[in-house]
Structures are given as C-alpha cells and as structure tokens.
C-alpha cells in the first residue's frame, strides 16, 4: 500500500475548511501549519483572479527529512506515510532544513518537529484524513496509489499530462499530486511576497517555532 | 505569529499567519566556528610536529588544551541548539546512520576521547609520554577530517537549501579549519616560533584565506547561473539585507589576512601576522553566519 494525495486545484475555492479541520484535528498551535492554503493574486485590476493551493507534507518516497533525522523520529510506516515520533525527536531542526517544501515546523508547545501525517491516527481507524472530510468540493482526493481501482489512481489516469508535483527537480518523489496547477501555484519563487501581514500597522512578531 | 495591541480595548489581536524565520541562527554559527578552531589546531599541530619536531615541541600541551576547549564549545552550542536538549542521548541510543548529524556526533565523541587521552599522556602521565601523544595525534588527525567535514554533509543533506552544495562546502570546511587552526597557532605560539615556522604559518593562513575567498566569489558570481533558488538566495547579499555583513566577513576573514600575510613575510613582522590572525578568526564567524542564514530566508512553499 502506498497512500497518496491529489488536489484538483480547479475545484479548490479557498474556503480553508481543510486548514481549519487540520488545525482542530491535530491541535496545531498558532503560527504553525500542517496544512496551509496558499493564495496568490494574479493580474492587474480589474483583470484579477486569486489562486488557491493547499500545501502539506508530500510524504516523499525519497524523503530528505527521513534521511537527515539523526534519531529516526521521522520514519516510514508500512502504508508509505512519513510519520513522526515526537517522543523521540530531539528538535535539531535538520528536517526543517532538509524539507524542500517547508512542510515541517518546530511545535512551540512540544519543542519537537511536527508536520502533516496524512492523519495517520485516523487512517489507523479506517477514517479519511480530516482535510478530506472537510472539503466541500472534494478537491482533496486521498487513497492508495498502488491500487489501480482507487479514486486517486483513477483520477491520475484520467488527467494524465495535467498531473504535477512540487519541485520534481529535487528528486524526492512526492506522493502528493496536483491537477490544474501551474507555476504560480507550485513555484514559491514565481510570485512577489510582501513581508508578513499588512492588514494592520504597528505589528510586532512573536518568537516562531520555539526558542529561536 | 503576529499580534497588535489595540489601545481602545487593550486587547491583543492574534493573527494566525505564517512568517518565515531563521531556525539555525548564531548558535549554529558558534558551533561551526568553534569546531573549525578545535580541529584546525590539531591539523596545524600535526604539521608542525612533523616538520619542526625540535622547535615546536612546546606546543603539544597548549594545542591539545585549546582543541579540547573549542571542541567542547562546539559540543555545547550543538546541544543548546536542540529544542529538546535533554534528549541528546537519543543520538547514541536510537542512531540513524544515514544522517550526517549522527555520524558527526559519533566521530566527535571519538575525537574528544582521543584529545583527552593526548592531554593525559602529555600532562598527567608520570613520564610525560610524548611518543604516545604523537602516536595518538596521528589517529586524532584522521578523525579530525570527518569531524570537520560532517557539517558539510549536513548542509548537503539539507535538500531545501540550494546554496549549500557538497563539494564546495566540504572544501570550505577544511579551509576554515586550516584558516582558524593556523590563526590560533600564530596567537598561541607567541614569539617562540622561529622565522621559518612563522612564515609557514603565515603561508597556511594566507593560502587558506585565498582559496576560501575564491570559492565564495565563485559562488557569488556563478552560483545563480544553475538554479533560481540560488539567484533568490544571493539577492540577500547582492544589495539585500545581508550585503554589508557579507562583505565585512569577506574582508576580515580573507582579504585582510591575505594582505597582512604578504606584508608580514616581506617585512618579517610577526606583529602583522597576529593582526591577520585575529582578523581571520573574527571574520570567519561573520562569513559563516551570513552563509548559514541567507538560505533560510527563502520561501519554501
């Protein structure tokens, strides 16, 4: 079994329901994310549109985080998920440095690394990941990539030529796919990014990711 | 995390937004800098004892003490950077051998053991056993190589950070060790070295600085031609917020030592060599810090 994710970006409407569901299910602290919906504004007024891209751990077959972890806190489980043992993690942040997708963070409460586990605890109880359940348009498709009859396998078959992964040049072999994505959605360097949040002024930043 | 105090209510509004931050900061810079001195002094001690056994015998004890101090500084900063520092022992009881961190921890432990043994034989042993010291020094030098290089391996395993490329970083680590080792030895030896030894130390310092500077400049000029991540990263030192710090590091660590070494050889001035050594040690910290930090400023997602 090889579990994987596919997001049909043509369906995603940016409701961020998946983001909230993930936060609630996994008690993800403020300022940290296991799943984040990135949005990018494209064009000039009035010809503008907003793209949405749910971003989470890619559960790579050749995961740099698993390789760099000195204590095997990040490890594969038999269904292909890259899981994390927070009791074993020493918080060296090597995985944060290694992940090309910025999917790993230091949990400010436990002071250990954390990331999306495809809701491994729910899967163990034969439930879908919380983000899949929360999605109102079924843009998140989850299943067994080794099973040709699974929804995700059929989706990949049906959309051949339009299925992408993030940063394929890194050789990580992600098990997370996107349909209908482009450079704007999948390349973090493709768009200008303003510093921080600019809805308010007089902003101060609190410490991120623990002590540092 | 971002917050703002609203004067009307004195409430704190917490905005749950992602902001990039530096995870490996000055503590890791201290780690690399102290390690460069700790292993570098061993390389230089080995060289001097082989080439000038009669004139440099007095450095056996101070050199091993300096190495022990700086390797423990390196270990101290390694441990305090861990978010769960009291789980450090997990590296030894749950080792994952594909990780450069694990390999480095094991190698550094062996290195420390050999250093302590060397210190014992040259200081506490009843016969002040120099032969045993020199024998152990051979093994210590061999182990100093992976201890120096493992950080380069760690940087290479950091797939997300394109700026840190393995062949370059391994060369930079060895050069940093030779630079720091020769600079420390120049300061350690005082005026007890003869002119030939001073000249040799100056040459090692100058050539290490020259080679490291060439590598930095090669990355600076050509690095961006292969990957867009590197272009974006180098923008932080090409007019970006780390430009001044980058050049302070380059000038102090490499350019000033190169110039002063040339002048000191020409004028046979040990005083200039000492200034070069201090400048190299300070500049090395700055240069390493900038190189460590800038890839972390890049957005990954």
Interface residues (C-beta under 8 A of the other chain):
Chain A: X30 X31 X33 X36 X38 X55 X64 X67 X68 X69 X70 X71 X72 X88 X89 X90 X91 X92 X93 X94 X96 X97 X98 X99 X100 X101 X102 X103 X106 X111 X112 X170 X172 X188 X189 X193 X196 X197 X199 X200 X201 X202 X203 X204 X205 X206 X207 X208 X209 X210 X211 X212
Chain B: X1 X2 X3 X4 X5 X13 X14 X15 X16 X17 X18 X19 X21 X22 X23 X24 X25 X81 X82 X83 X84 X85 X87 X88 X90 X91 X94 X95 X96 X98 X99 X100 X101 X102 X105 X154 X157 X158 X159 X160 X161 X228 X229 X232 X296 X298 X299 X300 X301
